[in-house]
Amino acid sequence: MTAIRSITPAGLSTDASRLLRLALRLDAVVTGVNGLAYLTLAGPLGDLLGLDAGPGRAIGVFLLLYAVAVWAVSTPARPHRRAVGAIVEANLLWAVLSVVTVAAGWLSLTTVGGVWAVLQAGVVAGFAALQYTAQRRALR
């Protein structure tokens, strides 16, 4: 026999908070791995993507620091609303700037580099959407 379980508003909020924390942590891990790759493989990635090693390493350091900040925001049981909002906005800004950079040709990216930047922008925008949605549900 299946037990019937009632769902309370508090339960929904708890589940949404868990989803938000998961989305933040997944963002932090993916960003951190990306940052490590840019930092430690700047030469080979630079050849593949058309990104000079210096800017590649700078992006790597930035991504590692950003990953640590995102992870820190995810640690409380209920992440701080404004901090999550700042992460969502930063992710959206990164996504838009990535696409604009490719479209405007601001960097001398290879075709692979341009495709990579646009794909990365899509993933980052996806994290922003998931984080925004989970936060809205948690605030109900």
CORVENNOR-V765828 format. One record per pair of residues at least 24 apart in sequence whose ideal C-beta (glycine too) atoms are under 6 Angstrom apart, sorted by sequence separation. I is the first residue (numbers start at 1). J is the second residue. D is the distance in whole Angstrom. If there is no record, write none. Layout:
# CORVENNOR-V765828
I/J/D, I/J/D
This chain:
# CORVENNOR-V765828
35/60/5, 95/121/4, 35/63/3, 34/63/5, 35/64/4, 95/124/5, 94/124/5, 95/125/4, 31/63/5, 35/67/6, 91/124/5, 31/66/6, 32/67/4, 31/67/4, 91/127/5, 92/128/5, 91/128/4, 28/67/5, 88/128/5, 28/70/4, 27/70/5, 28/71/4, 88/131/5, 88/132/5, 24/70/6, 24/73/6, 25/74/5, 24/74/4, 84/135/5, 21/74/5, 50/108/5, 20/79/6, 50/109/4, 50/110/4, 17/78/5, 50/113/4, 48/112/6, 49/113/3, 49/116/6, 27/127/4, 23/130/4, 23/131/5, 23/134/6, 20/134/4, 19/134/4, 20/135/6, 16/134/5, 20/138/6, 16/137/4, 17/138/5, 16/138/4, 13/138/5
